[in-house]
Amino acid sequence: MEGTFPKSFYKVSSTLLQKPGLICNVCKMSKDSECKKEQDRCVAKPGESCTTISYYFESRHVFSKQGCMRQCKEKQYNRGRRLTYVMCCDKNLCNSF
């Protein structure tokens, strides 16, 4: 089809948009702005960004997890009185505790 790009163009373009060496916080369990379990850092691979996944029961924050996530999309899941919220960001250490 004239005027369209081959699939390889989009693959290369998205790789170029990925920030090289994006550094993210990693924590298996954080609460009250402090990592309580397994604090570390990860370097995002192409197609990954930093993420924080927060878990709530009713309106109370239970805990959060931080890390690198492939194809991260911000979303919210509601299951009864439980809420899970996924946040994504693309600046160094943007997923703070």
N, C-alpha and C positions, 0 to 999 in steps of 0.2 A: 504494500500500500504506500503510495507516494505521500510524503510529508510526515511519516511516522518514523520513530527511531527503533532500531533493533533492541531486543531485550537486553543484550549485553551493555548497551548504553546506560540503561537504568541501573543495572547492577554496579557499574563503575561509578556512576553519579552518586548513588547512595553511599558508596564506600568513601568517596571524596568528601561528602558532607559529614561523615563521622569524625569527631574531633580526635586526633591522634593522642594516645596516652591519657585518656579520660580516667581520672582516679576517683573511685567511689569508696565510701565507708562500707564496711561489712560488720554486721552484728546479728547474731542469731536471736537475741532478745534484748530490746531496750525498753526502758520505762522511765518516766520523769526526767527526760533529757540525758539519760546515762545508759551506756551499754552495760548490761548485766551479765552477758554470756558471749564468749568467743568474739572479741573485737579484733578487726583486721582491716585491710584495704584490698581492693581488687582493681585491676586495670581492665577497663571495658574493651572487649574485642569489637571488630567492625559489626555494626548492627545492634550493639548493646548500649544501654544507658544506665545511669544510676537509678535505683528505686528504693522506695520505702513502702512497705506494706504494713498497714496499721489495722489492728483488730479491736473492736469495741463490743461491749455488751451493754445494751440499752444506750445510755449516753456516756458510759464510763469507758475510758481507754484501758484496755487490758495489757497489751504490749505491742511493739512494732518490730519489724525485721528490716535490715538494710542490706543492699548488695548490688551486684551487676545483674541486669536482666536483658535477655534477647527480645527484641521487638516489644519493648515495654509500651503498654497503652494504659493511660489513666482510666480507671473504672471503679465502680462501687458495686459491691454485692450485698444484698440484704437477704438474710435468712431468719425470719422471725425477729427476735430481739437482738440478733447478732449482725454486725456490720463489718465488712472488710473493705478497706479503701486502698487502692494501688496508686501511688504517685510516682511520676517519672521526671527526671531532670538531666541536663547535659552540661553541667559545669563542674569543675573539680570539687569534690567533697560537698556537693550540694545536698546530699541526702544525710543531713546531720541527725543526731540522735534526739 
